[in-house]
Amino acid sequence: MNTVASSDPRIEYVRVTEDEIIAQLVDGRVISVPLAWSWRLAEATAAQRANFRLIGTGQGVHWPDVDEDISVEGMLHGTPARRPKPRAAATGPRTSRHEPPNKRMQPPRKRAARG
């Protein structure tokens, strides 16, 4: 019979301060990452930051109010969340990378008469 406890890191509790995301692991370790690593949590209210649930058996944390997930592996390995790239302004012309560039309109050419 194997009585060795799992060595996988798991979160027991998490809290978010003005500067850090701090996780207490079930093995007694406490790890933290800069709050700036999660732009969603950085922009969230204190109430939104306090509303979380553990994912699985502590492999991660989910904040439903801001739709943010952070894994213990991401915290340990230094993987910050990336902010999505801003979309082009809605007032500008829409282009698709699959469409050829819009060329200047040319009048139709006259066809030579066959005869």
C-alpha positions as CSV (number, residue, x, y, z in Angstrom):
1,M,0.0,0.0,0.0
2,N,1.3,3.4,-1.0
3,T,0.8,6.1,1.7
4,V,2.9,8.8,0.0
5,A,0.9,12.0,-0.4
6,S,0.5,13.5,-3.8
7,S,3.4,15.8,-4.7
8,D,1.3,17.9,-7.1
9,P,0.9,21.4,-5.8
10,R,-2.6,22.3,-4.9
11,I,-4.1,25.6,-3.6
12,E,-5.9,25.5,-0.3
13,Y,-6.8,29.2,-0.1
14,V,-6.2,32.4,-2.1
15,R,-6.4,36.1,-1.5
16,V,-5.8,39.1,-3.6
17,T,-4.3,42.3,-2.2
18,E,-3.8,45.6,-3.9
19,D,-0.4,44.3,-5.2
20,E,-0.4,40.5,-5.1
21,I,-2.2,37.3,-5.7
22,I,-1.3,35.1,-2.8
23,A,-2.0,31.4,-2.6
24,Q,-1.6,29.1,0.3
25,L,-0.8,25.5,-0.8
26,V,-2.0,22.4,1.0
27,D,1.6,21.4,1.7
28,G,2.1,24.6,3.7
29,R,3.9,26.7,1.1
30,V,2.7,30.2,0.4
31,I,3.3,31.6,-3.1
32,S,2.5,35.0,-4.6
33,V,2.6,36.7,-8.0
34,P,2.2,40.4,-8.9
35,L,-1.4,41.4,-9.3
36,A,-0.4,43.0,-12.6
37,W,0.0,39.4,-13.9
38,S,-3.8,39.3,-14.1
39,W,-5.1,42.3,-15.8
40,R,-8.7,41.2,-15.1
41,L,-8.1,41.0,-11.4
42,A,-6.1,44.2,-11.4
43,E,-9.1,46.0,-12.9
44,A,-11.6,44.2,-10.6
45,T,-13.3,45.5,-7.5
46,A,-12.4,44.1,-4.0
47,A,-15.8,42.3,-4.0
48,Q,-15.1,40.7,-7.4
49,R,-11.6,39.6,-6.2
50,A,-13.1,38.1,-3.0
51,N,-15.6,36.0,-5.0
52,F,-13.6,32.9,-6.2
53,R,-13.8,29.1,-6.2
54,L,-11.1,26.5,-6.4
55,I,-10.9,24.5,-9.6
56,G,-10.7,20.7,-9.3
57,T,-8.9,19.8,-6.1
58,G,-6.9,23.0,-6.0
59,Q,-5.2,23.0,-9.3
60,G,-6.4,26.5,-9.9
61,V,-8.7,29.3,-9.0
62,H,-11.7,30.8,-10.9
63,W,-13.1,34.3,-10.4
64,P,-16.6,34.1,-12.0
65,D,-17.3,37.9,-11.8
66,V,-14.3,38.7,-14.0
67,D,-14.0,35.3,-15.9
68,E,-10.4,34.8,-14.7
69,D,-8.7,31.5,-14.1
70,I,-5.2,31.1,-12.6
71,S,-3.5,27.8,-12.2
72,V,-1.1,26.9,-9.4
73,E,1.3,25.7,-12.2
74,G,1.1,29.1,-13.8
75,M,1.9,30.8,-10.6
76,L,4.8,28.6,-9.9
77,H,6.3,28.8,-13.4
78,G,5.7,32.5,-13.9
79,T,3.0,32.6,-16.6
80,P,1.2,36.0,-16.5
81,A,-2.1,36.4,-18.3
82,R,-1.9,38.3,-21.6
83,R,-4.2,41.1,-22.3
84,P,-6.0,40.5,-25.7
85,K,-4.9,42.8,-28.5
86,P,-7.2,45.7,-29.0
87,R,-9.5,45.4,-32.0
88,A,-9.5,48.0,-34.8
89,A,-11.9,50.9,-34.4
90,A,-15.4,50.2,-35.5
91,T,-15.5,53.5,-37.6
92,G,-12.6,52.4,-39.8
93,P,-12.9,50.3,-42.9
94,R,-13.2,46.6,-42.3
95,T,-10.7,44.4,-44.0
96,S,-10.2,40.7,-43.9
97,R,-6.8,39.1,-44.2
98,H,-8.4,36.7,-46.7
99,E,-9.6,39.4,-49.0
100,P,-7.4,41.1,-51.5
101,P,-6.7,44.7,-50.9
102,N,-9.4,47.1,-52.2
103,K,-8.1,48.4,-55.6
104,R,-9.3,51.5,-57.3
105,M,-12.4,50.9,-59.4
106,Q,-11.8,50.9,-63.1
107,P,-14.5,51.5,-65.7
108,P,-15.3,48.4,-67.7
109,R,-13.3,48.0,-70.9
110,K,-15.0,48.1,-74.2
111,R,-14.9,44.9,-76.0
112,A,-13.9,44.8,-79.6
113,A,-16.7,43.9,-82.0
114,R,-16.5,40.4,-83.5
115,G,-17.5,40.1,-86.9
